[in-house]
Amino acid sequence: MAKRKRYLTATLADGYVKTIGPTAAPFTHYWRIVAELGNGRTEVFWGHAKSLKEATGKRAATEEAARQRGWAGYDFEVVELTETQGPGEKP
């Protein structure tokens, strides 16, 4: 039997809302990196993970990337995903 497809929504502290789906994957958390480049620009990286441990494990890789790429700074955020009915709908 096929897994039920669902929409997952992440709401970050700055009000940004990201909806993923439809998906049957067991994602539980969303992570986002906002990198401050040396020239005053920013670059955003994001993804989803199957556990809080997996999502927070990206922090070490982020620190290494910041050193290798010469970022002036970065913000790393992890939030829990909530199941929603569809894009733009509340949980």
TABEL-V875733 format. One record per backbone hydrogen bond with DSSP energy under -1.0 kcal/mol. NH is the residue of the N-H (numbers start at 1). CO is the residue of the C=O. If there is no record, write none. Layout:
NH/CO
NH/CO
//
This chain:
6/23
7/84
8/20
9/82
10/18
12/16
15/12
18/10
20/8
23/6
27/25
28/49
29/49
30/79
31/47
32/77
33/45
34/75
35/43
36/73
37/41
40/37
43/35
45/33
47/31
49/29
55/51
56/52
57/53
58/55
59/56
62/58
63/59
64/60
65/61
66/62
67/63
68/64
69/65
71/66
72/36
73/36
75/34
77/32
79/30
81/28
82/9
84/7
89/86
//
